Amino acid sequence: MNKPVNQKAWLLVLPVLICVAFSSILPLMTVVNYSVQDIISPERRVFVGTEWFASVMRDRELHAALARQIVFSLSVLAVEIPLGIALALSMPASGWRASAALVAVALPLLIPWNVVGTIWQIFCRTDIGLLGSAIKALGLEYSYTGDATQAWLTVLLMDVWHWTPLVALLAYAGLRAIPDAYYQAARIDGASRLAVFRYIQLPKIRGVLMIAVLLRFMDSFMIYTEPFVLTGGGPGNATTFLSQYLTQKAVGQFDLGPAAAFSLIYFLIIMLLCFILYNWMQRLGTPGRADK
Amino acid sequence: MFAWMAWTTPVAVFFICMALMLAGMTVWELKRPSTLRKGFLPIATTRGDRLSIGLLTAAYINLAFVGLADRIGASLSLANPPSVWISFVLSMAVLAFIMRRG
């Protein structure tokens, strides 16, 4: 006998749908409208078709910002994911030590983004900052405002400090959800610590790691506040990422048309990369593939 | 009421088509529920997955065409860059191919 489907349940989703429509769908539609017009003033607009898309796609500064952004996001993932897993594995499993470790690890997540930028601005100063003066005491030249590579590494380090705890907490939650029977079976088989990680822990936390990778990728791809406060996008354009470039266009120069076209391209890039990452991580855990 | 959204006719037509497409897919799904299948795409997909992949591919084809239109026009010695309708037709053909064989 077929089970009747209660379609009234959809009514419960309606409030969320209305909220999403107002907060996301309508603004997105507006952005699409702006991307095909030259907005001279709120009352004066000229339809330009795909002209803004063409000009944005030929923009060399945009290409450079995109390259910087991709390298930054991949660096963030390459550092934060292994570091977060290592941190989660080294945290106590239970007792007051576990609670204390969780609070200590979660602290950077509680700090607002602009405050993080200010903290690191002071932290990295060579006259009064702990990190800056420590590097100076070692006899090394350090200037996050004058040297492009050092500015880049400082922004990366700041992001790692701010967001590795998120990966660690997610991985920790995943690790705690593994039933003890798996570890008992591994002990009976005489499995090494590495084998336990490779064949039990890593496959079991794949789900939460996937969320961590997607969250960190999307978040780092949209990074704005921290580098803006720390380096202002400099020196030169060394730490000007996509969102900062977009803000310069939309707010600084009031070029709403090109900024809207650029926003849509940005949206498509994020969608494509997230789709690839999601499917790649899904396939990593499929039977027969992990053992290859 | 919606003057702040700066509507234009082409964008309105685009969103109406998208809404109709989603409504059509919903009705199709209710009438004949989709199953996972493996085509030329490297992953098993449902009908909705193929539509998403197809639309994303179509968007990239149009973007690439718009970005390269000048170069294509110059290499073919055309007086003006080729029309975006060419990329539109091409992208819709790719979308249909992905829906059918993906």
Interface residues (C-beta under 8 A of the other chain):
Chain A: L26 M29 T30 V32 N33 Y34 V36 Q37 I39 R45 F47 G49 T50 F53 A54 M57 R58 I265 L268 M271 L272 F275 N279 Q282 R283
Chain B: W4 M5 A6 W7 T8 P10 V11 F14 F15 I43 S52 I53 L56 A59 Y60 L63 V66 G67 A69 D70 V84
